[in-house]
Amino acid sequence: MSEEEWKPVPSKGWAAMIRKVYEVDPMVCPKCGSTIKVIAFITDFQAVDCIIDHLKS
């Protein structure tokens, strides 16, 4: 495919996909109903594992 033929397909985004699949809006606080603002993404797998382990206890 040449660059001229390639056209990006618009993405619905992760929040819209979660809403569609799980029927829950991940951008709404489950406690107060306010809109949640994403301030960071954790990309370090070791940090994610530590957080998950902590939540299990």
N, C-alpha and C positions, 0 to 999 in steps of 0.2 A: 504494500500500500504506500502510495506516495504521500508526502505531507499535504498536498492539495486535497487528496481523497479522505484523509483522516479528519474526523470531526469528533471532539470529545462528547461523550454522553453525559448529560447533567446528572449529578448524584443527588439523591434525596437527602443525604446526610445521615449520620448515625442516629441522631435523636428521632428523626422521622421513621426510620426503619424499626427502631425499638417500639415506638408508638404503634406501628402497624402490626408487628408480630406479637408483642406482649400485651397490647392494649393498655399500656401505662405510659404516661408522659415522663421521661427521665429528667425533664427540665422543670418539674414542679415539685416543690418540697412536700413530702408525704405528711409532715407534721402540721405545717401552717398554710400550705397551698400557694406560697409565694413562688415567683419564678427564680430558678437557680441560675447562677452565672458561672460558667466554666472559667476557672482562673489558672489551671495548669493541667498537664497530662503527665502521668508518671510513665516513663519509658524504660526505667531500669528494672529488669526482671527480678533481680534479687530484692529490691525494695518492695515490689509488688508481692513477692512471696512472703516477706516479713509481715506486711500488713495483713495478708490473708491468714497467716498463722496466728497473729495477734487476735483477729476477729473470731477465730475458732474457739479461743479459750474463754 
